[in-house]
């Protein structure tokens, strides 16, 4: 288990990059850092599940893949995963199993969590992360990696950050503080747009920002001495 202060995250040789949100052109610095953290030149795979529809994220998907390639990253493609049925398709699991960078697109966090939970696709993403791949969770998708998420609603995530309540698109403290007050076993992470929290092997932690904003941390009572 990775650890820095009270923050813990899933063991792996790769990086978890939680992005608060932002247009592809506004997070260039974050994408470049994610590419530099890759352990090899395996493909970049975009997962559009959070968009909830098979055509609603097509333009954004292609922009992200093109931008990764333009910034010096590997060739990439979109994994057509929109439903739980898609995520149980072994062809999609194999797509994720080949990835050196997995990009979880922004959208509806609860749809992403529901669609990928308990599937071969999620298992494949965990395996490549453990082997050294970078997992970028953009905007609402970052909620999926925490024990809890706070975006369009409060939700239960996959627990890759087992004590974290993650709030992307973060703008003000009161909503996050109220959520942590209701779940004192958690620490709240407020991540503004244009900012990312990067968690790596050997307990490495970095804040990446294109606008100077920082990650806000709110400690639940369990973490206060």
C-alpha positions as CSV (number, residue, x, y, z in Angstrom):
1,X,0.0,0.0,0.0
2,X,1.4,3.4,-1.0
3,X,1.4,5.9,1.9
4,X,2.1,9.6,2.5
5,X,0.9,11.0,5.8
6,X,-2.7,9.9,6.3
7,X,-3.2,9.2,2.5
8,X,-3.0,5.6,1.3
9,X,-3.4,4.1,-2.2
10,X,-3.3,0.8,-3.9
11,X,0.0,-0.9,-4.3
12,X,1.5,-0.8,-7.8
13,X,4.5,0.1,-10.0
14,X,2.4,2.6,-11.9
15,X,0.9,6.0,-11.2
16,X,-2.6,7.1,-10.3
17,X,-3.3,10.6,-11.6
18,X,-6.5,12.1,-10.3
19,X,-7.4,15.2,-12.4
20,X,-9.9,17.7,-11.1
21,X,-11.2,18.3,-14.6
22,X,-10.6,20.6,-17.5
23,X,-10.7,20.6,-21.3
24,X,-7.9,18.6,-23.0
25,X,-6.1,21.7,-24.0
26,X,-6.2,23.1,-20.5
27,X,-4.4,20.0,-18.9
28,X,-1.5,19.7,-21.3
29,X,1.0,19.9,-18.4
30,X,-0.8,17.1,-16.6
31,X,-0.9,14.9,-19.7
32,X,2.7,15.4,-20.4
33,X,3.7,14.4,-16.9
34,X,1.5,11.3,-17.2
35,X,3.2,10.3,-20.4
36,X,6.7,10.9,-18.9
37,X,5.7,8.5,-16.0
38,X,4.9,5.6,-18.4
39,X,7.2,2.6,-17.9
40,X,7.1,1.6,-21.6
41,X,5.5,2.4,-25.0
42,X,2.4,0.3,-24.6
43,X,-0.7,1.9,-26.1
44,X,-2.8,4.7,-24.5
45,X,-6.3,3.5,-24.0
46,X,-9.2,5.9,-23.6
47,X,-12.2,4.6,-21.6
48,X,-15.3,6.7,-22.4
49,X,-17.7,4.9,-20.0
50,X,-18.6,7.9,-17.9
51,X,-20.1,9.6,-20.9
52,X,-22.9,7.0,-20.6
53,X,-23.7,7.0,-24.4
54,X,-21.9,5.3,-27.3
55,X,-21.7,8.6,-29.2
56,X,-21.7,11.3,-26.6
57,X,-17.9,11.3,-26.0
58,X,-16.6,10.5,-29.4
59,X,-15.1,14.0,-30.1
60,X,-13.5,14.3,-26.7
61,X,-12.1,10.7,-27.0
62,X,-10.4,11.5,-30.2
63,X,-9.1,14.8,-28.9
64,X,-7.5,13.1,-25.9
65,X,-5.9,10.4,-28.0
66,X,-4.6,12.9,-30.5
67,X,-3.2,15.1,-27.8
68,X,-1.4,12.2,-26.1
69,X,0.2,11.3,-29.4
70,X,1.1,15.0,-30.1
71,X,2.8,15.3,-26.7
72,X,5.0,12.4,-27.5
73,X,3.0,9.6,-26.1
74,X,2.3,6.2,-27.7
75,X,-0.3,5.6,-30.3
76,X,-3.7,5.1,-28.7
77,X,-7.3,4.0,-29.3
78,X,-10.7,4.1,-27.6
79,X,-12.0,1.0,-25.8
80,X,-15.8,0.8,-26.6
81,X,-16.9,0.3,-23.0
82,X,-20.2,2.0,-22.2
83,X,-22.2,-0.5,-20.2
84,X,-21.6,-3.3,-17.7
85,X,-22.1,-5.8,-20.5
86,X,-19.3,-4.1,-22.5
87,X,-17.0,-4.3,-19.4
88,X,-17.6,-8.0,-19.1
89,X,-16.6,-8.5,-22.8
90,X,-13.2,-10.2,-22.8
91,X,-12.2,-8.3,-25.9
92,X,-12.4,-5.1,-23.9
93,X,-10.5,-6.7,-21.0
94,X,-7.7,-7.6,-23.4
95,X,-7.6,-4.0,-24.7
96,X,-7.0,-2.8,-21.2
97,X,-4.5,-5.5,-20.5
98,X,-2.3,-4.1,-23.3
99,X,-2.3,-0.5,-22.0
100,X,0.6,1.5,-20.8
101,X,-1.7,4.4,-20.0
102,X,-5.4,4.2,-19.2
103,X,-7.4,7.4,-19.4
104,X,-10.8,7.3,-17.7
105,X,-12.9,10.1,-19.3
106,X,-15.0,12.6,-17.4
107,X,-18.8,12.4,-17.2
108,X,-21.1,10.6,-14.8
109,X,-19.1,9.0,-12.1
110,X,-21.8,6.7,-10.9
111,X,-22.3,5.2,-14.4
112,X,-18.5,4.5,-14.6
113,X,-18.5,2.9,-11.2
114,X,-21.5,0.7,-11.9
115,X,-20.4,-0.3,-15.4
116,X,-16.9,-1.4,-14.5
117,X,-17.3,-2.9,-11.0
118,X,-16.7,-6.6,-10.7
119,X,-15.7,-7.0,-14.3
120,X,-12.7,-8.5,-16.2
121,X,-12.1,-5.0,-17.6
122,X,-11.6,-3.5,-14.1
123,X,-9.4,-6.5,-13.2
124,X,-7.3,-5.9,-16.3
125,X,-6.9,-2.2,-15.4
126,X,-5.8,-3.1,-11.9
127,X,-3.3,-5.6,-13.3
128,X,-1.6,-3.1,-15.7
129,X,-1.4,-0.5,-13.0
130,X,0.3,-2.9,-10.7
131,X,2.7,-3.8,-13.5
132,X,3.6,-0.1,-14.2
133,X,0.9,1.5,-16.2
134,X,-0.4,5.0,-15.6
135,X,-4.1,5.4,-14.8
136,X,-5.5,8.9,-15.4
137,X,-8.9,9.5,-13.9
138,X,-10.3,12.8,-15.3
139,X,-12.9,14.9,-13.5
140,X,-15.8,12.8,-12.2
141,X,-13.9,9.6,-13.1
142,X,-11.6,10.4,-10.2
143,X,-14.5,9.6,-7.8
144,X,-14.3,6.0,-8.8
145,X,-10.8,5.5,-7.3
146,X,-11.8,6.6,-3.8
147,X,-13.7,4.8,-1.1
148,X,-16.3,7.5,-1.7
149,X,-16.8,10.2,-4.3
150,X,-18.6,13.5,-4.4
151,X,-19.6,14.9,-7.7
152,X,-23.1,14.9,-9.2
153,X,-24.0,12.9,-6.0
154,X,-22.3,11.1,-3.2
155,X,-21.3,7.5,-4.3
156,X,-19.2,4.5,-3.2
157,X,-16.1,4.0,-5.3
158,X,-13.6,1.1,-5.9
159,X,-11.4,1.9,-2.9
160,X,-8.1,2.2,-4.7
161,X,-7.6,5.1,-2.2
162,X,-9.2,3.3,0.7
163,X,-9.6,6.2,3.1
164,X,-10.4,9.0,0.5
165,X,-13.5,10.9,-0.3
166,X,-12.7,12.5,-3.6
167,X,-14.3,15.7,-4.9
168,X,-13.3,16.7,-8.4
169,X,-14.3,20.0,-10.0
170,X,-13.6,21.4,-6.5
171,X,-14.5,25.0,-5.9
172,X,-15.6,25.5,-2.3
173,X,-15.0,23.8,1.1
174,X,-18.3,23.6,2.8
175,X,-19.7,20.8,0.6
176,X,-16.6,18.7,1.1
177,X,-16.5,19.4,4.9
178,X,-20.1,18.3,5.3
179,X,-19.4,15.1,3.4
180,X,-16.4,14.3,5.6
181,X,-18.4,15.2,8.7
182,X,-20.9,12.5,7.6
183,X,-18.0,10.0,7.0
184,X,-15.4,10.8,9.6
185,X,-13.5,7.6,8.6
186,X,-12.5,9.4,5.4
187,X,-10.2,12.2,4.4
188,X,-11.6,14.6,1.8
189,X,-9.6,15.5,-1.3
190,X,-10.8,18.5,-3.2
191,X,-9.2,18.7,-6.6
192,X,-9.9,21.8,-8.7
193,X,-10.0,21.9,-12.5
194,X,-6.6,22.1,-14.0
195,X,-5.0,20.4,-11.0
196,X,-4.1,16.8,-10.5
197,X,-2.9,14.6,-7.6
198,X,-0.4,12.1,-8.8
199,X,0.4,9.0,-6.6
200,X,3.2,6.8,-7.5
201,X,5.4,3.9,-6.5
202,X,7.8,4.3,-3.5
203,X,5.2,6.5,-1.7
204,X,5.7,9.3,-4.3
205,X,3.2,12.2,-4.3
206,X,3.1,15.1,-6.7
207,X,0.6,17.9,-7.3
208,X,0.4,18.9,-10.9
209,X,-1.3,22.2,-11.8
210,X,-1.8,24.4,-14.8
211,X,-3.3,27.2,-12.9
212,X,-1.4,27.3,-9.5
213,X,-4.3,25.8,-7.5
214,X,-3.6,23.1,-5.0
215,X,-5.4,20.0,-3.7
216,X,-7.5,20.7,-0.5
217,X,-7.4,18.1,2.2
218,X,-10.1,17.8,4.8
219,X,-9.4,15.3,7.6
220,X,-12.2,13.3,9.2
221,X,-12.2,13.0,13.0
222,X,-10.5,9.6,12.7
223,X,-7.3,11.3,11.4
224,X,-7.1,14.1,14.0
225,X,-4.8,13.7,16.9
